[in-house]
Amino acid sequence: KYKYDYFYDSPFLSDVEFDAKPQVMLVGQYSVGKTSFIRYLLGRDFPGQRIGPEPTTDRFTVLLNGPEERTIPGNALSVHPDLPFRGLERFGVSFLSRFEGSQVPSSVLRSITLIDTPGILSGEKQRANRGYDFTKVVGWFAERADLIILLFDAHKLDISDELKNAIDVLKGHEDKVRCILNKADQIDRQQLMRVYGALLWSLGKTMESPEVARVYVGSFWQEPLKNLDNAQLFEDEEKDLMKDLAILPRQSAVRKINELVKRIRKVKTLAYIVGYLKSQMPSLMGKDKKQKELINDLPNIFRTVLKKYNLAPGDFPDLQKFQAKLHDMKFTELNALKPDMIEKLDNCLNVEIPRLMEELPSERDSPEVLRQKMGNMTMGSPTGYVPVPTLGANTKFNRADGGLPPSRNPFGASQDDVQYW
């Protein structure tokens, strides 16, 4: 009604998106090890996998659990009734032809969905030839992802313009972002200290966040370490990353409620802004002139709406983007503010959402209530309690007690073992 999907480039939420598994998106420049990391995590190859020192992954790939190995074309994937990718239709056939699903039987994919992205390039010519807006697609996935992993190569720390644009799109999702400094076994301890410091400095200038980004350091593939100076550090970092991934299914319900609350607050603020703009329009003459005046005076309008309705500044849309969107529409087509709709949003925030939160396990619950709430949260459940993967003895870290057989998952459990996740 207030054109939220137009102003925020975000389509309406569907039931499928609420029922979807947690999503993990990997972003980084080409040849930083994104696809190798996924292969390492799954403990096996997957359909459509391309690994090499050159830019090999030229498409967005969604890894899904399924009974057989096969690839699913992007156009079919976007209309699948059980998958949350229908919103990608807005990016057109040029994008959907570079989007595919890779189905593979995997215990990891029973709990999460992995999204592999094309390697980010540095040349303007390559970016122009993509045929779709890369940063907008990354933003679409980032809004729905539970975890966003930024990968960096220890030998290529420069942040290109397209990578910076992709990181800028992640604004508002900083709590989901984790960084990986990959291939760190190829440098010695002194060089690693300098590279780690340089990466944090670059991220500090790019991410514009007061908090320091969490950076995992290591070599995230199945090959043995080339330099054993920091073997214990790399092993500990890998365990921490696995804990971050393993806890995702348990936190998925809370994250979806969190995203819903953010969306409701944005919708409420947008309704006040649109309603105010509509109320300022003349009923007969001078409509175009008044519309231009309102667009140019948008900063003052934001301040007026903020004070009048006692709203939070963080709930307002980006000023410049909002102005650009307003130029392409007629204010006479906007809807007036309806108090009863605002009351429904307030009721949802103050009554319905707290009631949902009460359904989640709490420290105030008695043991009987806890057992009732967590009744179906068993180890084998894809959405329930998930034991943390433990890294067994592994020749990769030069452990004295031998290593896992090559057929076993690198994190210590067989890919078919439900105890792995």
Secondary structure, DSSP 4 states (H G I P E B T S, - for coil): ---HHHHSS-PPP-HHHHHSPPEEEEEEBTTSSHHHHHHHHHTS--TT----SS----SEEEEEE-SS-EEEEHHHHHT-TTSS-GGGGGGHHHHHTTEEEEEE--TTTTT-EEEE-PPBP--HHHHHTTSS-HHHHHHHHHHH-SEEEEEEETTB----HHHHHHHHHTTT-GGGEEEEEESGGGS-HHHHHHHHHHHHHHHHHHH--SSPPPEEES--SSSPPS-GGGHHHHHHHHHHHHHHHHTHHHHHHHHHHHHHHHHHHHHHHHHHHHHHHHHTS-SSS-HHHHHHHHHHTHHHHHHHHHHHHT--GGGSPPHHHHHHHHHTS-GGGSPPP-HHHHHHHHHIIIIIHHHHHHTS--TTS-HHHHHHHTTT--TT-TTS--PPP-----GGGT-TT----TTS-TTSS-TT-TT--
